[in-house]
Amino acid sequence: QVQLVESGGGLVQTGASLRLSCAASGRTFGQLSVAWLRQAPGKERIFVAALTWGGFNTIYADSVKGRFTISRDNPKNTAYLQMTSLKPEDTAVYYCALDPKFQIWNMRASGDWVYWGQGTQVTVSS
């Protein structure tokens, strides 16, 4: 099993930046692809970004391209989501997810990811 703990969320104003962290334990982090998904109140959980094992391949939702950056530090067993130019529509609970599959290109649904954290709230005020 894998345990994930997200942190770094908070209340910020439009245009601000935040960095979310996802600390993993219980399995070799370097052999797991990582993703961030988010869920706004009353809405489905949607894909934000994903990163393969070695960190060489990334995919982003169109809504966050150019503003968010996903990264990982394998020796620290930690993944990150750097968020800049935040907008009110970015308000959501952000979840970190891991999966042993390397081919992440079509893994945009919640059911595609095996291991989940508890989420961290991000609120962007206008």
C-alpha angles and dihedrals in degrees: 000000000000127000119205129190121188124200141163102073123132149130115299139161127253111284095026128124133233135180118213121201131203116196115197133197138168102053138042101286093198091065095056130082113226134214141178121217129175138207124203120201111286093004138100123265108263137194120261109168143332138199132196127234099275094037094243100115126053137173129193138192111251090241093064103033111128093015105060128051125194119204142158141211106205097189088055094043088230136128126197140202113201109199122192135174089025119200132199089252089063088069108121146105106280119214130196117215135184134197135174094230117106098197098079099157095106097030099109100123125087090238091061092070124072108193124050140185126218095256136242125238120240117187122183116193123206 
